[in-house]
Amino acid sequence: MRKIVDRKSNAARRPIIGVIGSGEGGPRELAYLLGKMIAQKGYILLTGGGPGTMEAASKGAHEAGGLVLGILPSERRIPRKGYPNGYVDIPIYTGMSDARNAINAKTSDVIVALSGGAGTLSEIALAIKSGTPVVGLNCPTIDIDTCGLFVKVSSVEDALREVERYLKTRK
């Protein structure tokens, strides 16, 4: 039986937690554990839907029974190798390449950033500019005015505590 939700209120909506990081590698064990714990909390996981950190987080969430959104760089009719990874439940084909980073930044309620490259940095900047809080897990310090929207942590448990702290302030 489906739960009836008042669409005018965000109170009943499940939070969407973005996990961003390298598509070429990165801290896969941390990403896997993070994805798993996000799903166990009942949150929806959003990633770029590709390999590396994105795939590891998606796998963790998938194996824990969570819902995984993948915001993909390519079009459905012209797929990019590795996109979507095998754990994405809902692939969103944007055809926007790196411009899709704006969707990741603006759709997530909170983002957890793992070490990555220029794409990860652009998502962090877009998120902060959009007012989306960012938790940096083993991520370099950001040396700009983040308006209190960036906090650095060193463990998955601390990252989830910060996610929950941010979620409480949005209500």
Backbone torsions as a table, in degrees:
resi	resn	phi	psi	omega
1	MET	NA	133.7	-179.8
2	ARG	-81.4	140.0	175.8
3	LYS	-79.1	132.1	178.0
4	ILE	-83.8	128.5	-176.2
5	VAL	-119.4	136.9	174.0
6	ASP	-74.9	106.6	-175.9
7	ARG	-68.1	-13.7	179.4
8	LYS	-81.5	-11.4	-177.4
9	SER	-118.7	135.3	175.2
10	ASN	-81.7	-6.0	-174.4
11	ALA	-59.3	-34.9	-177.0
12	ALA	-89.1	-8.6	-178.2
13	ARG	-75.4	136.5	176.2
14	ARG	-71.0	135.8	178.6
15	PRO	-62.8	145.7	176.3
16	ILE	-107.2	119.7	-179.0
17	ILE	-110.3	119.0	178.1
18	GLY	-85.9	138.2	172.1
19	VAL	-121.4	121.0	-177.0
20	ILE	-122.9	151.8	179.5
21	GLY	169.5	-168.8	-173.5
22	SER	-65.1	138.0	173.6
23	GLY	-87.3	-5.9	-176.2
24	GLU	-106.8	-6.4	-177.2
25	GLY	171.3	-111.3	178.7
26	GLY	79.3	-176.4	-177.0
27	PRO	-78.9	79.3	-174.1
28	ARG	-62.3	-37.5	179.9
29	GLU	-63.5	-43.7	176.9
30	LEU	-62.9	-43.6	-179.1
31	ALA	-62.6	-42.4	178.8
32	TYR	-60.0	-50.0	-179.4
33	LEU	-62.8	-40.4	178.4
34	LEU	-62.0	-47.9	177.9
35	GLY	-59.3	-42.3	179.5
36	LYS	-61.7	-46.6	-177.9
37	MET	-70.5	-32.3	175.4
38	ILE	-61.8	-45.7	179.2
39	ALA	-65.5	-40.5	180.0
40	GLN	-62.9	-27.6	177.2
41	LYS	-80.1	-7.6	-179.8
42	GLY	87.8	10.6	179.3
43	TYR	-85.4	158.4	174.3
44	ILE	-90.9	134.6	178.3
45	LEU	-94.9	133.4	174.7
46	LEU	-120.4	129.6	174.0
47	THR	-136.5	179.6	174.0
48	GLY	-77.2	-2.2	171.5
49	GLY	76.8	8.4	-175.7
50	GLY	-107.6	-154.6	-177.2
51	PRO	-81.0	-173.6	175.4
52	GLY	69.1	-133.1	-179.3
53	THR	-58.1	-39.8	-178.9
54	MET	-61.3	-44.5	-179.5
55	GLU	-67.8	-40.8	-179.5
56	ALA	-63.5	-44.7	178.1
57	ALA	-64.2	-41.9	179.4
58	SER	-62.3	-41.5	179.1
59	LYS	-63.0	-44.5	179.1
60	GLY	-60.0	-45.9	179.7
61	ALA	-65.9	-43.5	-179.4
62	HIS	-60.1	-47.7	-178.0
63	GLU	-67.0	-22.5	177.2
64	ALA	-91.1	5.9	177.4
65	GLY	84.2	16.8	-178.3
66	GLY	-86.0	173.7	178.4
67	LEU	-102.2	129.9	-176.0
68	VAL	-119.7	120.1	173.3
69	LEU	-97.4	136.4	175.7
70	GLY	-120.9	118.1	178.9
71	ILE	-94.1	101.7	-167.2
72	LEU	-93.5	147.3	-177.6
73	PRO	-76.5	-21.2	-171.1
74	SER	-105.2	176.6	173.6
75	GLU	-92.7	154.5	-179.2
76	ARG	-59.8	-38.8	-176.8
77	ARG	-79.6	-13.2	176.7
78	ILE	-130.7	72.0	-174.8
79	PRO	-67.6	153.1	175.5
80	ARG	-100.4	137.6	-178.6
81	LYS	-55.0	130.3	179.3
82	GLY	89.8	-3.8	-178.9
83	TYR	-121.9	128.7	-9.9
84	PRO	-76.5	156.2	173.7
85	ASN	-70.5	167.4	-173.2
86	GLY	-69.9	0.1	-176.7
87	TYR	-112.8	3.1	178.9
88	VAL	-78.7	124.5	177.8
89	ASP	-84.3	-40.3	-178.0
90	ILE	-125.8	100.8	177.1
91	PRO	-84.5	130.8	176.6
92	ILE	-110.5	103.7	-179.8
93	TYR	-81.9	116.9	-174.9
94	THR	-102.1	-28.3	-173.3
95	GLY	64.0	20.1	-172.7
96	MET	-108.0	2.6	-177.4
97	SER	50.5	-130.2	-177.4
98	ASP	-70.7	-17.7	178.7
99	ALA	-64.0	-16.9	177.7
100	ARG	-64.6	-16.1	179.0
101	ASN	-57.1	-30.8	177.3
102	ALA	-64.8	-36.8	177.9
103	ILE	-65.6	-45.2	178.4
104	ASN	-57.8	-45.8	-175.7
105	ALA	-68.2	-36.3	-174.4
106	LYS	-92.2	-17.5	-179.8
107	THR	-88.5	-35.3	-178.1
108	SER	-69.6	142.4	172.4
109	ASP	-76.3	-37.4	176.2
110	VAL	-145.0	146.0	176.6
111	ILE	-116.2	138.0	169.8
112	VAL	-109.0	120.0	-178.0
113	ALA	-104.4	124.3	172.3
114	LEU	-100.6	166.8	-178.0
115	SER	-56.3	141.3	-178.1
116	GLY	-162.0	-155.6	-177.7
117	GLY	-114.9	-148.8	-176.8
118	ALA	-63.2	-34.8	178.6
119	GLY	-63.6	-42.0	177.7
120	THR	-64.0	-43.3	179.2
121	LEU	-61.8	-39.7	178.8
122	SER	-65.4	-38.5	177.7
123	GLU	-64.9	-40.1	177.9
124	ILE	-61.6	-47.5	-179.2
125	ALA	-62.4	-44.3	178.9
126	LEU	-63.6	-39.4	179.1
127	ALA	-63.1	-49.2	-179.2
128	ILE	-61.2	-43.5	178.7
129	LYS	-61.7	-31.4	-178.9
130	SER	-87.3	-6.6	-178.2
131	GLY	87.4	13.5	177.9
132	THR	-89.5	122.8	179.8
133	PRO	-65.2	145.5	179.9
134	VAL	-126.3	130.3	174.3
135	VAL	-107.5	118.0	-180.0
136	GLY	-91.9	110.6	179.8
137	LEU	-101.3	110.8	-175.1
138	ASN	52.1	41.2	-176.5
139	CYS	-113.6	145.6	178.0
140	PRO	-59.0	152.8	176.2
141	THR	-66.2	141.5	178.4
142	ILE	-95.2	122.3	-175.1
143	ASP	-102.5	54.4	174.0
144	ILE	-138.6	168.6	176.0
145	ASP	-73.2	110.7	-177.4
146	THR	-98.2	6.6	178.3
147	CYS	54.2	30.8	-179.9
148	GLY	75.2	12.5	-177.0
149	LEU	-97.8	5.2	178.1
150	PHE	-129.4	128.4	175.2
151	VAL	-132.9	139.8	-178.5
152	LYS	-102.7	134.0	178.0
153	VAL	-133.5	168.3	-177.2
154	SER	-122.3	4.3	177.7
155	SER	-141.8	158.0	178.1
156	VAL	-63.0	-39.9	179.9
157	GLU	-61.8	-44.2	177.4
158	ASP	-64.5	-37.7	178.5
159	ALA	-60.7	-45.2	-179.0
160	LEU	-68.8	-33.9	174.6
161	ARG	-61.3	-42.4	178.7
162	GLU	-68.0	-39.4	176.0
163	VAL	-56.8	-48.3	-178.3
164	GLU	-66.2	-35.8	176.9
165	ARG	-62.3	-46.3	178.1
166	TYR	-63.4	-40.9	-179.1
167	LEU	-63.4	-35.9	179.2
168	LYS	-65.7	-32.5	-177.7
169	THR	-78.3	-16.9	-179.8
170	ARG	-80.9	-16.6	-174.9
171	LYS	-78.2	NA	NA
